[in-house]
Amino acid sequence: MKKLTADVFGIVQGVGFRYFVNQQADFLGVDACAENMPDGTVHVVAYGDEGQLRQLVAALRRGSRFALVKRVNYGIEDAPQ
């Protein structure tokens, strides 16, 4: 199992982005949590296999209908046991 940590920049708060992340995670079968940060970004932590997590990153880059994603910084590493 792998762990994804991502920070999403742009217009991603107040536009249903966290709900979008949860929907995408459910669809892909990964466990994810999205949190609004004070600097206007959304911080995402997700667990799954690497292929699923890369698909989630692609979804984060696309964003939700009303979001405007400018950048996604992310890392994928082995999940702690």
PDB file of N, CA, C and O in Angstrom:
ATOM      1  N   MET A   1       0.842  -1.185   0.000  1.00  0.00           N
ATOM      2  CA  MET A   1       0.000   0.000   0.000  1.00  0.00           C
ATOM      3  C   MET A   1       0.886   1.246   0.000  1.00  0.00           C
ATOM      4  O   MET A   1       1.956   1.270   0.608  1.00  0.00           O
ATOM      5  N   LYS A   2       0.416   2.268  -0.691  1.00  0.00           N
ATOM      6  CA  LYS A   2       1.147   3.528  -0.820  1.00  0.00           C
ATOM      7  C   LYS A   2       0.341   4.665  -0.187  1.00  0.00           C
ATOM      8  O   LYS A   2      -0.865   4.561   0.037  1.00  0.00           O
ATOM      9  N   LYS A   3       1.060   5.751   0.088  1.00  0.00           N
ATOM     10  CA  LYS A   3       0.446   6.951   0.663  1.00  0.00           C
ATOM     11  C   LYS A   3       0.712   8.127  -0.270  1.00  0.00           C
ATOM     12  O   LYS A   3       1.850   8.377  -0.669  1.00  0.00           O
ATOM     13  N   LEU A   4      -0.354   8.841  -0.607  1.00  0.00           N
ATOM     14  CA  LEU A   4      -0.269  10.065  -1.395  1.00  0.00           C
ATOM     15  C   LEU A   4      -0.461  11.250  -0.470  1.00  0.00           C
ATOM     16  O   LEU A   4      -1.397  11.279   0.328  1.00  0.00           O
ATOM     17  N   THR A   5       0.419  12.221  -0.576  1.00  0.00           N
ATOM     18  CA  THR A   5       0.249  13.501   0.098  1.00  0.00           C
ATOM     19  C   THR A   5       0.290  14.563  -0.987  1.00  0.00           C
ATOM     20  O   THR A   5       1.252  14.642  -1.752  1.00  0.00           O
ATOM     21  N   ALA A   6      -0.772  15.390  -1.055  1.00  0.00           N
ATOM     22  CA  ALA A   6      -0.850  16.387  -2.125  1.00  0.00           C
ATOM     23  C   ALA A   6      -1.364  17.717  -1.584  1.00  0.00           C
ATOM     24  O   ALA A   6      -2.195  17.761  -0.677  1.00  0.00           O
ATOM     25  N   ASP A   7      -0.847  18.799  -2.165  1.00  0.00           N
ATOM     26  CA  ASP A   7      -1.341  20.142  -1.894  1.00  0.00           C
ATOM     27  C   ASP A   7      -1.825  20.711  -3.221  1.00  0.00           C
ATOM     28  O   ASP A   7      -1.085  20.750  -4.204  1.00  0.00           O
ATOM     29  N   VAL A   8      -3.087  21.155  -3.232  1.00  0.00           N
ATOM     30  CA  VAL A   8      -3.717  21.641  -4.455  1.00  0.00           C
ATOM     31  C   VAL A   8      -3.861  23.156  -4.350  1.00  0.00           C
ATOM     32  O   VAL A   8      -4.440  23.666  -3.391  1.00  0.00           O
ATOM     33  N   PHE A   9      -3.329  23.870  -5.342  1.00  0.00           N
ATOM     34  CA  PHE A   9      -3.319  25.327  -5.365  1.00  0.00           C
ATOM     35  C   PHE A   9      -4.290  25.838  -6.430  1.00  0.00           C
ATOM     36  O   PHE A   9      -4.503  25.191  -7.455  1.00  0.00           O
ATOM     37  N   GLY A  10      -4.862  26.988  -6.174  1.00  0.00           N
ATOM     38  CA  GLY A  10      -5.780  27.623  -7.120  1.00  0.00           C
ATOM     39  C   GLY A  10      -7.054  28.027  -6.402  1.00  0.00           C
ATOM     40  O   GLY A  10      -7.043  28.292  -5.200  1.00  0.00           O
ATOM     41  N   ILE A  11      -8.139  28.073  -7.135  1.00  0.00           N
ATOM     42  CA  ILE A  11      -9.446  28.343  -6.535  1.00  0.00           C
ATOM     43  C   ILE A  11     -10.042  26.985  -6.195  1.00  0.00           C
ATOM     44  O   ILE A  11     -10.722  26.364  -7.012  1.00  0.00           O
ATOM     45  N   VAL A  12      -9.772  26.533  -4.964  1.00  0.00           N
ATOM     46  CA  VAL A  12     -10.159  25.181  -4.565  1.00  0.00           C
ATOM     47  C   VAL A  12     -10.915  25.156  -3.229  1.00  0.00           C
ATOM     48  O   VAL A  12     -11.239  24.082  -2.722  1.00  0.00           O
ATOM     49  N   GLN A  13     -11.189  26.308  -2.673  1.00  0.00           N
ATOM     50  CA  GLN A  13     -11.986  26.366  -1.454  1.00  0.00           C
ATOM     51  C   GLN A  13     -13.300  27.072  -1.760  1.00  0.00           C
ATOM     52  O   GLN A  13     -13.335  28.051  -2.506  1.00  0.00           O
ATOM     53  N   GLY A  14     -14.383  26.559  -1.171  1.00  0.00           N
ATOM     54  CA  GLY A  14     -15.697  27.153  -1.381  1.00  0.00           C
ATOM     55  C   GLY A  14     -16.326  26.774  -2.713  1.00  0.00           C
ATOM     56  O   GLY A  14     -17.297  27.397  -3.144  1.00  0.00           O
ATOM     57  N   VAL A  15     -15.774  25.749  -3.369  1.00  0.00           N
ATOM     58  CA  VAL A  15     -16.281  25.337  -4.683  1.00  0.00           C
ATOM     59  C   VAL A  15     -16.588  23.838  -4.728  1.00  0.00           C
ATOM     60  O   VAL A  15     -16.722  23.271  -5.812  1.00  0.00           O
ATOM     61  N   GLY A  16     -16.700  23.199  -3.576  1.00  0.00           N
ATOM     62  CA  GLY A  16     -17.020  21.773  -3.524  1.00  0.00           C
ATOM     63  C   GLY A  16     -15.847  20.859  -3.823  1.00  0.00           C
ATOM     64  O   GLY A  16     -16.044  19.697  -4.178  1.00  0.00           O
ATOM     65  N   PHE A  17     -14.627  21.366  -3.686  1.00  0.00           N
ATOM     66  CA  PHE A  17     -13.463  20.569  -4.047  1.00  0.00           C
ATOM     67  C   PHE A  17     -13.244  19.385  -3.109  1.00  0.00           C
ATOM     68  O   PHE A  17     -12.902  18.295  -3.568  1.00  0.00           O
ATOM     69  N   ARG A  18     -13.434  19.579  -1.813  1.00  0.00           N
ATOM     70  CA  ARG A  18     -13.238  18.460  -0.873  1.00  0.00           C
ATOM     71  C   ARG A  18     -14.249  17.349  -1.160  1.00  0.00           C
ATOM     72  O   ARG A  18     -13.899  16.170  -1.117  1.00  0.00           O
ATOM     73  N   TYR A  19     -15.488  17.712  -1.450  1.00  0.00           N
ATOM     74  CA  TYR A  19     -16.511  16.726  -1.820  1.00  0.00           C
ATOM     75  C   TYR A  19     -16.085  15.987  -3.083  1.00  0.00           C
ATOM     76  O   TYR A  19     -16.220  14.766  -3.166  1.00  0.00           O
ATOM     77  N   PHE A  20     -15.571  16.725  -4.070  1.00  0.00           N
ATOM     78  CA  PHE A  20     -15.075  16.138  -5.309  1.00  0.00           C
ATOM     79  C   PHE A  20     -13.971  15.124  -5.032  1.00  0.00           C
ATOM     80  O   PHE A  20     -13.966  14.036  -5.609  1.00  0.00           O
ATOM     81  N   VAL A  21     -13.030  15.477  -4.146  1.00  0.00           N
ATOM     82  CA  VAL A  21     -11.940  14.562  -3.803  1.00  0.00           C
ATOM     83  C   VAL A  21     -12.508  13.277  -3.215  1.00  0.00           C
ATOM     84  O   VAL A  21     -12.085  12.183  -3.588  1.00  0.00           O
ATOM     85  N   ASN A  22     -13.459  13.403  -2.303  1.00  0.00           N
ATOM     86  CA  ASN A  22     -14.056  12.215  -1.685  1.00  0.00           C
ATOM     87  C   ASN A  22     -14.782  11.356  -2.711  1.00  0.00           C
ATOM     88  O   ASN A  22     -14.703  10.129  -2.652  1.00  0.00           O
ATOM     89  N   GLN A  23     -15.494  11.984  -3.658  1.00  0.00           N
ATOM     90  CA  GLN A  23     -16.185  11.234  -4.714  1.00  0.00           C
ATOM     91  C   GLN A  23     -15.177  10.471  -5.574  1.00  0.00           C
ATOM     92  O   GLN A  23     -15.361   9.284  -5.847  1.00  0.00           O
ATOM     93  N   GLN A  24     -14.123  11.147  -5.994  1.00  0.00           N
ATOM     94  CA  GLN A  24     -13.114  10.511  -6.835  1.00  0.00           C
ATOM     95  C   GLN A  24     -12.436   9.363  -6.094  1.00  0.00           C
ATOM     96  O   GLN A  24     -12.193   8.303  -6.671  1.00  0.00           O
ATOM     97  N   ALA A  25     -12.135   9.575  -4.824  1.00  0.00           N
ATOM     98  CA  ALA A  25     -11.500   8.527  -4.024  1.00  0.00           C
ATOM     99  C   ALA A  25     -12.417   7.315  -3.910  1.00  0.00           C
ATOM    100  O   ALA A  25     -11.962   6.181  -4.061  1.00  0.00           O
ATOM    101  N   ASP A  26     -13.692   7.540  -3.649  1.00  0.00           N
ATOM    102  CA  ASP A  26     -14.644   6.427  -3.571  1.00  0.00           C
ATOM    103  C   ASP A  26     -14.697   5.675  -4.891  1.00  0.00           C
ATOM    104  O   ASP A  26     -14.690   4.445  -4.906  1.00  0.00           O
ATOM    105  N   PHE A  27     -14.751   6.401  -5.993  1.00  0.00           N
ATOM    106  CA  PHE A  27     -14.807   5.795  -7.316  1.00  0.00           C
ATOM    107  C   PHE A  27     -13.576   4.934  -7.588  1.00  0.00           C
ATOM    108  O   PHE A  27     -13.678   3.860  -8.179  1.00  0.00           O
ATOM    109  N   LEU A  28     -12.412   5.415  -7.151  1.00  0.00           N
ATOM    110  CA  LEU A  28     -11.157   4.699  -7.386  1.00  0.00           C
ATOM    111  C   LEU A  28     -10.875   3.623  -6.344  1.00  0.00           C
ATOM    112  O   LEU A  28      -9.974   2.804  -6.530  1.00  0.00           O
ATOM    113  N   GLY A  29     -11.629   3.615  -5.260  1.00  0.00           N
ATOM    114  CA  GLY A  29     -11.428   2.625  -4.215  1.00  0.00           C
ATOM    115  C   GLY A  29     -10.263   2.920  -3.297  1.00  0.00           C
ATOM    116  O   GLY A  29      -9.624   2.002  -2.783  1.00  0.00           O
ATOM    117  N   VAL A  30      -9.979   4.211  -3.087  1.00  0.00           N
ATOM    118  CA  VAL A  30      -8.914   4.590  -2.155  1.00  0.00           C
ATOM    119  C   VAL A  30      -9.513   5.310  -0.955  1.00  0.00           C
ATOM    120  O   VAL A  30     -10.614   5.857  -1.020  1.00  0.00           O
ATOM    121  N   ASP A  31      -8.774   5.295   0.123  1.00  0.00           N
ATOM    122  CA  ASP A  31      -9.166   5.990   1.350  1.00  0.00           C
ATOM    123  C   ASP A  31      -8.508   7.360   1.319  1.00  0.00           C
ATOM    124  O   ASP A  31      -7.282   7.451   1.268  1.00  0.00           O
ATOM    125  N   ALA A  32      -9.306   8.436   1.348  1.00  0.00           N
ATOM    126  CA  ALA A  32      -8.734   9.778   1.225  1.00  0.00           C
ATOM    127  C   ALA A  32      -9.403  10.754   2.171  1.00  0.00           C
ATOM    128  O   ALA A  32     -10.556  10.585   2.566  1.00  0.00           O
ATOM    129  N   CYS A  33      -8.644  11.781   2.521  1.00  0.00           N
ATOM    130  CA  CYS A  33      -9.136  12.870   3.354  1.00  0.00           C
ATOM    131  C   CYS A  33      -8.626  14.170   2.736  1.00  0.00           C
ATOM    132  O   CYS A  33      -7.456  14.278   2.370  1.00  0.00           O
ATOM    133  N   ALA A  34      -9.522  15.158   2.625  1.00  0.00           N
ATOM    134  CA  ALA A  34      -9.141  16.466   2.073  1.00  0.00           C
ATOM    135  C   ALA A  34      -9.467  17.530   3.111  1.00  0.00           C
ATOM    136  O   ALA A  34     -10.529  17.501   3.733  1.00  0.00           O
ATOM    137  N   GLU A  35      -8.542  18.471   3.291  1.00  0.00           N
ATOM    138  CA  GLU A  35      -8.692  19.498   4.323  1.00  0.00           C
ATOM    139  C   GLU A  35      -8.339  20.872   3.752  1.00  0.00           C
ATOM    140  O   GLU A  35      -7.310  21.037   3.097  1.00  0.00           O
ATOM    141  N   ASN A  36      -9.209  21.856   4.009  1.00  0.00           N
ATOM    142  CA  ASN A  36      -8.898  23.236   3.645  1.00  0.00           C
ATOM    143  C   ASN A  36      -7.797  23.758   4.560  1.00  0.00           C
ATOM    144  O   ASN A  36      -7.836  23.558   5.774  1.00  0.00           O
ATOM    145  N   MET A  37      -6.823  24.423   3.970  1.00  0.00           N
ATOM    146  CA  MET A  37      -5.723  24.976   4.732  1.00  0.00           C
ATOM    147  C   MET A  37      -5.860  26.501   4.797  1.00  0.00           C
ATOM    148  O   MET A  37      -6.478  27.101   3.919  1.00  0.00           O
ATOM    149  N   PRO A  38      -5.287  27.130   5.829  1.00  0.00           N
ATOM    150  CA  PRO A  38      -5.415  28.586   5.987  1.00  0.00           C
ATOM    151  C   PRO A  38      -4.873  29.401   4.813  1.00  0.00           C
ATOM    152  O   PRO A  38      -5.304  30.535   4.600  1.00  0.00           O
ATOM    153  N   ASP A  39      -3.937  28.841   4.053  1.00  0.00           N
ATOM    154  CA  ASP A  39      -3.353  29.591   2.926  1.00  0.00           C
ATOM    155  C   ASP A  39      -4.182  29.491   1.640  1.00  0.00           C
ATOM    156  O   ASP A  39      -3.766  29.998   0.598  1.00  0.00           O
ATOM    157  N   GLY A  40      -5.353  28.840   1.705  1.00  0.00           N
ATOM    158  CA  GLY A  40      -6.232  28.740   0.534  1.00  0.00           C
ATOM    159  C   GLY A  40      -6.050  27.474  -0.276  1.00  0.00           C
ATOM    160  O   GLY A  40      -6.774  27.257  -1.248  1.00  0.00           O
ATOM    161  N   THR A  41      -5.102  26.637   0.100  1.00  0.00           N
ATOM    162  CA  THR A  41      -4.899  25.366  -0.597  1.00  0.00           C
ATOM    163  C   THR A  41      -5.780  24.294   0.020  1.00  0.00           C
ATOM    164  O   THR A  41      -6.397  24.498   1.066  1.00  0.00           O
ATOM    165  N   VAL A  42      -5.827  23.146  -0.646  1.00  0.00           N
ATOM    166  CA  VAL A  42      -6.467  21.956  -0.081  1.00  0.00           C
ATOM    167  C   VAL A  42      -5.382  20.890   0.044  1.00  0.00           C
ATOM    168  O   VAL A  42      -4.665  20.600  -0.914  1.00  0.00           O
ATOM    169  N   HIS A  43      -5.275  20.313   1.236  1.00  0.00           N
ATOM    170  CA  HIS A  43      -4.298  19.270   1.530  1.00  0.00           C
ATOM    171  C   HIS A  43      -5.009  17.926   1.463  1.00  0.00           C
ATOM    172  O   HIS A  43      -6.046  17.736   2.098  1.00  0.00           O
ATOM    173  N   VAL A  44      -4.454  16.994   0.695  1.00  0.00           N
ATOM    174  CA  VAL A  44      -5.070  15.680   0.495  1.00  0.00           C
ATOM    175  C   VAL A  44      -4.093  14.604   0.950  1.00  0.00           C
ATOM    176  O   VAL A  44      -2.908  14.641   0.616  1.00  0.00           O
ATOM    177  N   VAL A  45      -4.607  13.648   1.716  1.00  0.00           N
ATOM    178  CA  VAL A  45      -3.847  12.453   2.081  1.00  0.00           C
ATOM    179  C   VAL A  45      -4.704  11.267   1.666  1.00  0.00           C
ATOM    180  O   VAL A  45      -5.885  11.197   2.005  1.00  0.00           O
ATOM    181  N   ALA A  46      -4.101  10.328   0.926  1.00  0.00           N
ATOM    182  CA  ALA A  46      -4.859   9.172   0.448  1.00  0.00           C
ATOM    183  C   ALA A  46      -3.987   7.924   0.506  1.00  0.00           C
ATOM    184  O   ALA A  46      -2.760   8.002   0.438  1.00  0.00           O
ATOM    185  N   TYR A  47      -4.642   6.772   0.632  1.00  0.00           N
ATOM    186  CA  TYR A  47      -3.964   5.479   0.705  1.00  0.00           C
ATOM    187  C   TYR A  47      -4.577   4.541  -0.330  1.00  0.00           C
ATOM    188  O   TYR A  47      -5.797   4.467  -0.473  1.00  0.00           O
ATOM    189  N   GLY A  48      -3.715   3.830  -1.046  1.00  0.00           N
ATOM    190  CA  GLY A  48      -4.166   2.861  -2.042  1.00  0.00           C
ATOM    191  C   GLY A  48      -2.968   2.340  -2.803  1.00  0.00           C
ATOM    192  O   GLY A  48      -1.826   2.565  -2.401  1.00  0.00           O
ATOM    193  N   ASP A  49      -3.222   1.634  -3.916  1.00  0.00           N
ATOM    194  CA  ASP A  49      -2.074   1.204  -4.708  1.00  0.00           C
ATOM    195  C   ASP A  49      -1.631   2.365  -5.592  1.00  0.00           C
ATOM    196  O   ASP A  49      -2.381   3.317  -5.809  1.00  0.00           O
ATOM    197  N   GLU A  50      -0.416   2.273  -6.094  1.00  0.00           N
ATOM    198  CA  GLU A  50       0.172   3.413  -6.798  1.00  0.00           C
ATOM    199  C   GLU A  50      -0.630   3.829  -8.023  1.00  0.00           C
ATOM    200  O   GLU A  50      -0.767   5.021  -8.299  1.00  0.00           O
ATOM    201  N   GLY A  51      -1.159   2.863  -8.755  1.00  0.00           N
ATOM    202  CA  GLY A  51      -1.970   3.185  -9.931  1.00  0.00           C
ATOM    203  C   GLY A  51      -3.211   3.985  -9.575  1.00  0.00           C
ATOM    204  O   GLY A  51      -3.547   4.959 -10.248  1.00  0.00           O
ATOM    205  N   GLN A  52      -3.888   3.571  -8.515  1.00  0.00           N
ATOM    206  CA  GLN A  52      -5.082   4.300  -8.056  1.00  0.00           C
ATOM    207  C   GLN A  52      -4.718   5.717  -7.632  1.00  0.00           C
ATOM    208  O   GLN A  52      -5.428   6.671  -7.950  1.00  0.00           O
ATOM    209  N   LEU A  53      -3.610   5.847  -6.916  1.00  0.00           N
ATOM    210  CA  LEU A  53      -3.207   7.168  -6.424  1.00  0.00           C
ATOM    211  C   LEU A  53      -2.817   8.088  -7.575  1.00  0.00           C
ATOM    212  O   LEU A  53      -3.095   9.286  -7.528  1.00  0.00           O
ATOM    213  N   ARG A  54      -2.182   7.548  -8.601  1.00  0.00           N
ATOM    214  CA  ARG A  54      -1.839   8.374  -9.771  1.00  0.00           C
ATOM    215  C   ARG A  54      -3.106   8.821 -10.511  1.00  0.00           C
ATOM    216  O   ARG A  54      -3.152   9.926 -11.052  1.00  0.00           O
ATOM    217  N   GLN A  55      -4.115   7.974 -10.534  1.00  0.00           N
ATOM    218  CA  GLN A  55      -5.397   8.368 -11.119  1.00  0.00           C
ATOM    219  C   GLN A  55      -6.039   9.480 -10.291  1.00  0.00           C
ATOM    220  O   GLN A  55      -6.642  10.398 -10.845  1.00  0.00           O
ATOM    221  N   LEU A  56      -5.909   9.398  -8.966  1.00  0.00           N
ATOM    222  CA  LEU A  56      -6.434  10.456  -8.112  1.00  0.00           C
ATOM    223  C   LEU A  56      -5.694  11.766  -8.360  1.00  0.00           C
ATOM    224  O   LEU A  56      -6.321  12.825  -8.391  1.00  0.00           O
ATOM    225  N   VAL A  57      -4.387  11.718  -8.537  1.00  0.00           N
ATOM    226  CA  VAL A  57      -3.618  12.925  -8.844  1.00  0.00           C
ATOM    227  C   VAL A  57      -4.126  13.547 -10.147  1.00  0.00           C
ATOM    228  O   VAL A  57      -4.273  14.766 -10.233  1.00  0.00           O
ATOM    229  N   ALA A  58      -4.391  12.724 -11.150  1.00  0.00           N
ATOM    230  CA  ALA A  58      -4.925  13.239 -12.420  1.00  0.00           C
ATOM    231  C   ALA A  58      -6.261  13.932 -12.189  1.00  0.00           C
ATOM    232  O   ALA A  58      -6.528  14.975 -12.785  1.00  0.00           O
ATOM    233  N   ALA A  59      -7.103  13.363 -11.330  1.00  0.00           N
ATOM    234  CA  ALA A  59      -8.394  13.987 -11.009  1.00  0.00           C
ATOM    235  C   ALA A  59      -8.187  15.304 -10.255  1.00  0.00           C
ATOM    236  O   ALA A  59      -8.899  16.277 -10.503  1.00  0.00           O
ATOM    237  N   LEU A  60      -7.220  15.339  -9.341  1.00  0.00           N
ATOM    238  CA  LEU A  60      -6.933  16.577  -8.616  1.00  0.00           C
ATOM    239  C   LEU A  60      -6.514  17.669  -9.587  1.00  0.00           C
ATOM    240  O   LEU A  60      -6.899  18.826  -9.424  1.00  0.00           O
ATOM    241  N   ARG A  61      -5.731  17.312 -10.592  1.00  0.00           N
ATOM    242  CA  ARG A  61      -5.276  18.303 -11.586  1.00  0.00           C
ATOM    243  C   ARG A  61      -6.446  18.825 -12.420  1.00  0.00           C
ATOM    244  O   ARG A  61      -6.481  20.006 -12.765  1.00  0.00           O
ATOM    245  N   ARG A  62      -7.400  17.955 -12.746  1.00  0.00           N
ATOM    246  CA  ARG A  62      -8.590  18.383 -13.501  1.00  0.00           C
ATOM    247  C   ARG A  62      -9.465  19.286 -12.640  1.00  0.00           C
ATOM    248  O   ARG A  62      -9.957  20.318 -13.096  1.00  0.00           O
ATOM    249  N   GLY A  63      -9.648  18.877 -11.385  1.00  0.00           N
ATOM    250  CA  GLY A  63     -10.464  19.641 -10.457  1.00  0.00           C
ATOM    251  C   GLY A  63     -11.951  19.420 -10.646  1.00  0.00           C
ATOM    252  O   GLY A  63     -12.392  18.758 -11.585  1.00  0.00           O
ATOM    253  N   SER A  64     -12.696  19.983  -9.745  1.00  0.00           N
ATOM    254  CA  SER A  64     -14.153  19.895  -9.810  1.00  0.00           C
ATOM    255  C   SER A  64     -14.679  20.935 -10.792  1.00  0.00           C
ATOM    256  O   SER A  64     -13.926  21.753 -11.320  1.00  0.00           O
ATOM    257  N   ARG A  65     -15.960  20.884 -11.019  1.00  0.00           N
ATOM    258  CA  ARG A  65     -16.600  21.745 -12.018  1.00  0.00           C
ATOM    259  C   ARG A  65     -16.333  23.231 -11.795  1.00  0.00           C
ATOM    260  O   ARG A  65     -16.101  23.970 -12.751  1.00  0.00           O
ATOM    261  N   PHE A  66     -16.363  23.668 -10.543  1.00  0.00           N
ATOM    262  CA  PHE A  66     -16.239  25.090 -10.248  1.00  0.00           C
ATOM    263  C   PHE A  66     -14.840  25.496  -9.770  1.00  0.00           C
ATOM    264  O   PHE A  66     -14.586  26.674  -9.518  1.00  0.00           O
ATOM    265  N   ALA A  67     -13.944  24.528  -9.646  1.00  0.00           N
ATOM    266  CA  ALA A  67     -12.586  24.818  -9.184  1.00  0.00           C
ATOM    267  C   ALA A  67     -11.714  25.260 -10.360  1.00  0.00           C
ATOM    268  O   ALA A  67     -11.999  24.971 -11.523  1.00  0.00           O
ATOM    269  N   LEU A  68     -10.653  25.962 -10.015  1.00  0.00           N
ATOM    270  CA  LEU A  68      -9.621  26.320 -10.991  1.00  0.00           C
ATOM    271  C   LEU A  68      -8.284  25.908 -10.380  1.00  0.00           C
ATOM    272  O   LEU A  68      -7.698  26.643  -9.585  1.00  0.00           O
ATOM    273  N   VAL A  69      -7.817  24.734 -10.758  1.00  0.00           N
ATOM    274  CA  VAL A  69      -6.568  24.199 -10.208  1.00  0.00           C
ATOM    275  C   VAL A  69      -5.402  24.783 -10.987  1.00  0.00           C
ATOM    276  O   VAL A  69      -5.329  24.673 -12.211  1.00  0.00           O
ATOM    277  N   LYS A  70      -4.489  25.407 -10.248  1.00  0.00           N
ATOM    278  CA  LYS A  70      -3.299  25.982 -10.870  1.00  0.00           C
ATOM    279  C   LYS A  70      -2.099  25.054 -10.760  1.00  0.00           C
ATOM    280  O   LYS A  70      -1.260  25.006 -11.659  1.00  0.00           O
ATOM    281  N   ARG A  71      -2.020  24.314  -9.654  1.00  0.00           N
ATOM    282  CA  ARG A  71      -0.846  23.465  -9.424  1.00  0.00           C
ATOM    283  C   ARG A  71      -1.177  22.406  -8.383  1.00  0.00           C
ATOM    284  O   ARG A  71      -1.951  22.650  -7.457  1.00  0.00           O
ATOM    285  N   VAL A  72      -0.585  21.232  -8.542  1.00  0.00           N
ATOM    286  CA  VAL A  72      -0.689  20.159  -7.549  1.00  0.00           C
ATOM    287  C   VAL A  72       0.726  19.698  -7.226  1.00  0.00           C
ATOM    288  O   VAL A  72       1.435  19.192  -8.096  1.00  0.00           O
ATOM    289  N   ASN A  73       1.127  19.873  -5.987  1.00  0.00           N
ATOM    290  CA  ASN A  73       2.400  19.330  -5.500  1.00  0.00           C
ATOM    291  C   ASN A  73       2.078  18.040  -4.760  1.00  0.00           C
ATOM    292  O   ASN A  73       1.230  18.030  -3.869  1.00  0.00           O
ATOM    293  N   TYR A  74       2.752  16.949  -5.125  1.00  0.00           N
ATOM    294  CA  TYR A  74       2.413  15.683  -4.482  1.00  0.00           C
ATOM    295  C   TYR A  74       3.623  14.784  -4.353  1.00  0.00           C
ATOM    296  O   TYR A  74       4.649  14.973  -5.007  1.00  0.00           O
ATOM    297  N   GLY A  75       3.464  13.805  -3.491  1.00  0.00           N
ATOM    298  CA  GLY A  75       4.461  12.766  -3.321  1.00  0.00           C
ATOM    299  C   GLY A  75       3.760  11.456  -3.016  1.00  0.00           C
ATOM    300  O   GLY A  75       2.732  11.439  -2.339  1.00  0.00           O
ATOM    301  N   ILE A  76       4.308  10.366  -3.510  1.00  0.00           N
ATOM    302  CA  ILE A  76       3.777   9.022  -3.223  1.00  0.00           C
ATOM    303  C   ILE A  76       4.905   8.222  -2.594  1.00  0.00           C
ATOM    304  O   ILE A  76       6.014   8.155  -3.125  1.00  0.00           O
ATOM    305  N   GLU A  77       4.600   7.617  -1.447  1.00  0.00           N
ATOM    306  CA  GLU A  77       5.604   6.842  -0.724  1.00  0.00           C
ATOM    307  C   GLU A  77       4.956   5.612  -0.133  1.00  0.00           C
ATOM    308  O   GLU A  77       3.731   5.482  -0.135  1.00  0.00           O
ATOM    309  N   ASP A  78       5.772   4.713   0.371  1.00  0.00           N
ATOM    310  CA  ASP A  78       5.232   3.534   1.055  1.00  0.00           C
ATOM    311  C   ASP A  78       4.468   3.982   2.290  1.00  0.00           C
ATOM    312  O   ASP A  78       4.940   4.829   3.048  1.00  0.00           O
ATOM    313  N   ALA A  79       3.293   3.414   2.487  1.00  0.00           N
ATOM    314  CA  ALA A  79       2.490   3.740   3.675  1.00  0.00           C
ATOM    315  C   ALA A  79       3.117   3.078   4.900  1.00  0.00           C
ATOM    316  O   ALA A  79       3.624   1.959   4.822  1.00  0.00           O
ATOM    317  N   PRO A  80       3.076   3.782   6.032  1.00  0.00           N
ATOM    318  CA  PRO A  80       3.598   3.148   7.253  1.00  0.00           C
ATOM    319  C   PRO A  80       2.742   1.942   7.629  1.00  0.00           C
ATOM    320  O   PRO A  80       1.532   1.931   7.406  1.00  0.00           O
ATOM    321  N   GLN A  81       3.372   0.954   8.187  1.00  0.00           N
ATOM    322  CA  GLN A  81       2.654  -0.265   8.561  1.00  0.00           C
ATOM    323  C   GLN A  81       1.997  -0.146   9.899  1.00  0.00           C
ATOM    324  O   GLN A  81       1.352  -1.089  10.356  1.00  0.00           O
TER     325      GLN A  81
END
